[in-house]
């Protein structure tokens, strides 16, 4: 357990070195993904977003444990590119936008949230691909 805590503290320490804008981006993403808990019981796509969050945390910690010399950016980019494109595909295979036409405000709130979370995932994947290209 101490090893996991050390890995987490190391990752958090690296985060404090990121530019303020990147730190804000990470917090916005984390809070947006955590908002999946509002919809997790009734919406499968919310479960995929929650899974993205959980896989990211597990992936970061596992990556730091297995490759302690690797940066958070390197580990995070790898985790994102392994899982997030598939999660986006699974979310949008049945477009949640169709639920917008329901008269239910909960459904409308869900469509706005899932669109926002998907946009964040998409932007992050784009930035991760750009980071990967820059490594080579």
Rosetta blueprint (number, residue, H / E / L):
1 X L
2 X H
3 X H
4 X H
5 X H
6 X H
7 X H
8 X H
9 X H
10 X H
11 X H
12 X H
13 X H
14 X H
15 X H
16 X H
17 X L
18 X L
19 X L
20 X H
21 X H
22 X H
23 X H
24 X H
25 X H
26 X H
27 X H
28 X H
29 X H
30 X H
31 X H
32 X H
33 X H
34 X H
35 X H
36 X H
37 X H
38 X H
39 X L
40 X L
41 X L
42 X L
43 X L
44 X H
45 X H
46 X H
47 X H
48 X H
49 X H
50 X H
51 X H
52 X H
53 X H
54 X H
55 X H
56 X H
57 X H
58 X H
59 X H
60 X H
61 X H
62 X H
63 X H
64 X H
65 X H
66 X H
67 X L
68 X L
69 X L
70 X L
71 X L
72 X H
73 X H
74 X H
75 X H
76 X H
77 X H
78 X H
79 X H
80 X H
81 X H
82 X H
83 X H
84 X H
85 X H
86 X H
87 X H
88 X H
89 X H
90 X H
91 X H
92 X H
93 X L
94 X L
95 X L
96 X H
97 X H
98 X H
99 X H
100 X H
101 X H
102 X L
103 X L
104 X L
105 X H
106 X H
107 X H
108 X H
109 X H
110 X H
111 X H
112 X H
113 X H
114 X H
115 X H
116 X H
117 X H
118 X H
119 X H
120 X H
121 X H
122 X H
123 X H
124 X H
125 X H
126 X H
127 X H
128 X H
129 X H
130 X H
131 X H
132 X H
133 X H
134 X H
135 X H
136 X L
